[in-house]
Amino acid sequence: MKQNQGWTEYCKSLSPAIVETCAKTPVSAGPAALVKALSNALPEWKFRHALGRGGWYRLGGIVDGAGQRVSDSLESWVETAIDERDGDITRLIDDFAGQQLYATRLVGQTHYLVASAGEGSDDFLQLEIEDLQEMRVHQLFVNEPTTLEELVDPRGGNDAPIPVGLPFYAFRRIQHVGNFLKRMLAQKPEPASIHRLVDDWSKSSACSATTFYNHWVIATREHLDRYHQPVFRAQPIATLAGEPPEFEASAGTSGLSLQEALTRFDREIGYPLAWYFHMLTTKAVPHWVAQTVVEDALAGFAYLPQRDVDVVRGWLHRPYSI
């Protein structure tokens, strides 16, 4: 497995097999077939599908009216064409007014797959694979654009998207989540909200009941700031299907009635103290609940384990949100 390599380099070494698996696995077979193909390609890792997150697109290329490829990159083609005309978008429109050129988009969803790499809450590999389909969208120049944005990605276009090809899988990234979070701390020693969330999970009864990656994936971003220093972002995403359940208690509820509402919420989500973690992330539970739970505990109505009361009290002393 990892042997003496760092996690970053080790994950890079897994990439070729994942890329090949994506190329060979048809999207039409579904995520289960992708998981099976990955288990054959990487038998030392037991990946499972945790979440599919769609509703996004990125700019694609350009095709002509006959469907022939003009460019793989709409943005690069437009930038070059504008530069050749000294930034004059009107000249560009005039030069291509008689041609049928269409922009394409890559419409997709991201599949998150996870595999245990140890005992810690953040000790797991997270694999992101995109399910993409290129679609022909608006015809270029016919809307008489006045800005580059109106040219490459106009709002409110009436053209119905037309598939250019079949859906396909594309490897996005693989990383050890705990390693990524350590890199965040190396850059900025003050723990971010995500570090505190994982720490709270590890201290709570949720940790003894289930694993963190059974219920959460981490959307990560990394870029350089204007001083060329790395900037890391990490956002937890609940893997539950659909929206979290409605929290069935109103402000002022306490004691047995509040306990029953917390128990119902946790049971629907599937692990203890779920209400707390969804209070921080999905906002499904209001913040007054944390205050009341601690007040109930101090009054002797102990319906939460002490370890969970300590976690909630710690949040009240130093609140954070995600």
N, C-alpha and C positions, 0 to 999 in steps of 0.2 A: 504494500500500500504506500503510505507516505514515505516510509523509511526515513532517510536523513534530509530529504528535500524540504524546503519551505513550502507552505501550503500554496502560495501563489504559483510557484514553478510547477508544483505537482499538478495543480488544476490545469495548467497549460498543457501538461503532458497528456491529459485525458481528452483534450479538445479534438485531435484528429479523428479518434474513434467516434466521437459524438457527431462531428460534421458528416462523416461517412454514413452513420446511422440515419441522420436526418435526410440525407439524399436518397436513401434506399427505402424509407418508410412512407407509404402513401397517407396523406392526411385523412382520406376517406375511411381508413381503417380505424380511426379514433385514437384517443390517448392511451387506451389499454394496449394497443399494438405497439405504440411508441415505447411504453414502459417495458414490454416484453423484448423488443429489439435492443433496448439499452442494456437489459440484463444479460443478453447474449454477448453484446459488445464489451461490456464492463462487468463481468461476473463477480468481481470483488465488491461491487457497490449495489446495494438493494434500493434503487430509486423507486419512489412511488409518486403518483400524480397528486399534487396538493391543491392546485388552483389554476383555473383558466380565466384570464382577465383580458377582455376585449374592448371594442368600441373605440379603437384608435386607428390612425393611419399616418403614413409618412409620404412625402412627395416621391414620385417615381420618375419615369422617363418621358419620352415623346414617341408616338407612333403616328403614321400618316393614315389617310382615309382607307387605305387597303390593308391596314394592320401591320405594315412593315416598320421595323424599328428604326427610328431616326437617331435617338440618343438614349443612353441608359440613365442619364441624370438630367432632369428638367432644369434644376438650378444651375448646373455648370453650363449647360447649353445657352440658357438665357444670359448668364453673366458674360460669357464670351461674346455673344451676339451684341449685347449692349456696349461692351468695351470697344468692339470694332466700329461702333457708330458713335463714339465719343459720349456715351451716356444718353443719347437722344432716343427715348422710347417711341416717339412719333415716327422717326425714320424706321425703326424696327417694325412697327405695325404696318407701315406703307410697303416695306420690302416683302412682307410675308402675307399680305392681305389676300392674295389669290390662292394660297396654299391651304390644304386641309391638314392641319396638324392638331393632334390631340394630346393633352397631358394625361399621364397615368398616376395612379396612387397605389401604394401597397397597403391594403386594408388587412388588419390582422388582430390577433390576440396573442398574449404571452402565456405560455404554459410554465408553471413553476413546479419543479420536481425536487424532492428532498430525499436525503439518505443520511442515516446516522454515521457520525464519525467519532463518537465517544460518549461520555456520560454527561457532559455539561449541557445546560439549556441551550447554549448557542453553538454547541459542538456538532455541527452538521454541514453537509454539502448542499448547496442550493444550485440547481441547474435551471436556466431559463432558455426555453426554446420557443421561437415564434412560429405561429401558423399564419402564413401570408398568402394573399392572392392579389395579383396585379389587376387593376381595373382601369379601363379607359373612362375618363371623366369629361371635362369640358374641352371644347374646341378653343384653341389658342387664338387670341387677337380679336375675335368677333365681338367681344364685350367692350372694345375700345378702351383698354386699360390705361390709367394714368400713372399707376405705380407698379413696381415689380410684384408686390403682393397681389394686386388685382389681376396680374398676368398669370402668376404661377398657382395661386390658390384663392380664386375669387369666392366670395360668400354668396349663398343663395342661388347658385347655378341651377338651371333646369335640366341639364343633361342627365339622363338616367345612366348610372354606371354600367359598363359592359365588360365582362371578364375578358382579359387578354390571354390568360392561361389558367391551368389548374392550380388549386391551392398547393402549397409546399411548406415543408418545415425548414427553418433556418436556425442554426445555433446562435444564441445571443451571448451568453456568458455562463461560466461555472465558477463558484467561489466557495470557500469555507467561511461561513457567516461569522464565526467567532474571530477568525483572523481579520476579517474586514473591520469588525468592531474594535479590535486591538489597534489597527492602523489609524482609526479615528482618534483613539486616545493618545496615540503617539504624536499626532498632529496637534491635538488640543486636549491637554490632560484633564480639564474639567469634564466629567461625564455628561454626555448628551442625554436627552430624554430616552432614547432607545436603550442606552446602557442601564439606566435606572429601571426601565420596564423589565429587561431581562433579569436584573438583579432581584427585583420584587418577585418575579416569577419563581426564581430559584429559592427564595426564602419562604414562599407561600405553600399552602396545601395543594395548590394546582400542580406544583412540580412533582409531588409524590404520587399524584393520581394519573398523570399523563405527561407526554413530552411536549415541549414548546412548539416544535415544528409540526406536531399533529394539528395545531390550531392557528398557526401564524406562519407567514412567509415575510421576508424582508425585501422591500423594494429599495435598491441601492443606486446611488449616483456618485460619480467621481469626476471632477473637472479641475482645471487650473484657474486660479484667480488672476487678477491683472499683474500680480507680482510673481506669477508662475509658481505659486505654492498650491499644493493639492488641497481641495475642498471635498469633504465626504458628507454624504447625506444618507440616512437610513430611515425608512418608514415602514412600520409593521402593518401588514394587511391580514385581516381575519380571513381564514379559509372556509368559513361556514357558507353554506349555500343560501343565497338570498340575503335579506336584511336580518339583523338581530331581532329577537322578539321584543315586543313592547313591554316596557317595565311597568308593572301593574301596581304602582303605589304613588300617591301624591305627596307633595311637601307637607310635613307635619306628621306623617306616619312613623310609628316607632314600635318597639317591642315585638310582640308576636306577629302582628300584621306585617311589619317590615320583614321579619324573618321569613314569613311565608312567601312574600314577593321575591326576596333574594333567592330562596330555594327554588321557586318556579323558574326564575331566569337561568340559574345555574344548570338546572336539569335540562332545559331546552338547548342550551349551548353545549353541555356535555362534560363540564368539569367544575370543581369547586372554585369559588371566588371569581368566576367568569364575570360577574357584574362589575367587579373592580376594574378589570382589564378593559372591559368595554366602556366603562366610564371614561377611561383615559384616551381611548382610541376611536371608537365609533360614535361616542357621545350618546349611546343608547340609554345610559343611566345618568341621572342628574347628580351634580356634585354634592348636593345636600345629604345624599345617602351616606357618604363617607363620614361626615360629621355626626350624623345620628347614630350610626353603627358604633362609633367610639364612645359616644355618650351613653348608649345602652350598655356597653361593656363596663364602663366606669360605674354605672348604677347597679351592676351585678347581674345583668341579664346577658349571660355569656352564650350566645348562639353561634359564635364563630370561634375556631381554635385560636389560642393566644398568638400563635405565629402569624395568623392572618390579621388579627387586631393590630399587632405590631407593624405590619406592612401598611395598613391603612393609616395608622397614627403617624407613621413616618411621612406619608404623603401629605397629611394635614399640616405637619410642621414645615415641610419644604415641598409645596405643590409643584407639579409639572404637568404638562399636557403634550400630546403628540398629534 
